[in-house]
Amino acid sequence: MENQNNLVLNEQAVAALRESAKWCMFLSILGFIGIAFMIMGGLFMSVVMSAIPENPAFGGGMNPLGAIKAYFGIIYIVIAVLYFFPIYYLYKYATGTKRALESSNSDVLSDALVNLKSHHKFLGITAIVIISLYIVIIIGVIVFAAKMATGGMN
């Protein structure tokens, strides 16, 4: 026997989905613009940082930024690539929801909601990773400070 679960949306739910799709489209467009600026900023930082000369005043030609200056632009570009995925999922949700409401197609709405779930899942995992990194950094700073206080870094 087939289990039929039909979900019927009332006018308030349809209006809320329509409004949600509009705001998500707006936010995704802003996100894509932000990604473009991040990539341009990364390329700009790569050029600017590579143009910084080695300064002999810093211990025989060692620039304090010398070891990491090449990575500033790359970091911007990597962050832009990571930022692309939640923005893309948000865009797919917005376009799918709009199409589903125009055609009254529940399968298209289902696909759109899967994209919204993917967006939220990506953001949740990102939040967990960032919080974990903060905890590791805080522990590292405490250990470093304790070693410095006891004279352990000679």
N, C-alpha and C positions, 0 to 999 in steps of 0.2 A: 504494500500500500504506500502510495506516495504522500509525503508530508507537505502539504501546501501551507506556507506561511506568507500571506500577503500583507504587506505593509502599505497602508493608505495614509498619505500625507494630507493634512488639512491645509487650509489657506495660510494660516499663520506659519506652519512649518515650511511651506513652499516660499513664502515671503522671506523667512529667515534664511533659507538656503540661497535664495536669489541675492539677498543683501550680503551674505557671507561671501558668495562668489565674486561679487563686485569688489569688496574690500580685499579679498585675497588676490584678485587680479592686480589691483593697485599696488599692493605690497610686493607682489612678485615682480612687477615692472620696476619698482624702486630697487628691489634686490638685484635685478639684472644690471641696472644702471650702476649700482654700488660695486658689483663684481667688475664691470668694465673699468671703473675708476681704480679699483684695487689692482687690476692687471696693469693699467697705465702707470700707477704709482710704483708698482714693483719694477717695471721696466725702467722708469725714471730713476728709482733708487739704485738699481744696478749700474746705470750709466754714471750717476753722480758719485757713488761710492768707489767705483773703479777709477774715477778721476782724482780721488784724494791721493796726493803723493805721500810716499813714505817720508817721515820727518826724522832727520838724524838727531834732533833735540831729545827724542825719546829713547835714550839708551842705545845709541849706535844704530839708528835706522829702524828700530822697532816701534811701530805705531800701535797704540793700545787697541785700535779698531782693526788693525791689519789682519788678524786672524779671522774676524767675523764679518768684515765689511762686504765681502762678496755674497754673503748669505742674506743680507737685509732684503734685497729685491726678491730673492727666491722665496723667502718666508711670506711676503705679501702675495705672491702668485700661488703658493700652496694653500694659503688661507682662502684665496678667491676660489680655487678649485673645490675645496671642501664646502665653501658657502654655496656653491652652485647647486648641489644636490637638494638641500631643503627648499631652495627657491624654485627649482624645477618641479618638485613634488607639489608645491603650493600652486604653481602655474597650472599644472595638469589637473589639480582639484578644481580650480576656478573655471577652466575651459570645459572640463567634463560636467561639472554641475550646471553650467549654463546650457550646454547641449542637452543634458538630461531633462532639464525643466522645459526647454523649448519643445522637445519631442515626447515628453512624458514617458521616457524610457528608463525603467528601473535598473536595467543592466548597466547602462551608461552611468547612472547615479552611483551604483555599487562600485564601479571602477574608480569613479571620482573620489568616493569615500575611502577607498584603499589608498589612493595617493595622499589623502589627508592624514590617514593613519601612518603612512611612511614618513611624512613630514614630521609629525609629532614624535615618532619613534627615533628618527635621526636627531632631532633636537634633544630628546631625553638622553640618548646615549652620549651625545656631545656634552651635555651638562654633567653627566656622571664622570666622564673622562676629565673635564676641567676641574671639578671638585676634587677628584683623586689627585690630580697634579698639584692643586693648591695644598692638599694635605701633605703630600711628599715634600713640597718646597718648604712648608712651615716646619716639618720635622727636620729637614736638612738645615734650615737656618738655626733652629734650636740646638742641634748637635754641633754645628759650626761655632755658634756663640759659646756653648759650654766648653768646647775645646780651646777656644781663644781665651776664655776666662781662666782656665786652669793652666794656661801656658803650653798647651799641647801642640801648638802649630809652630814649632821652632825650626 
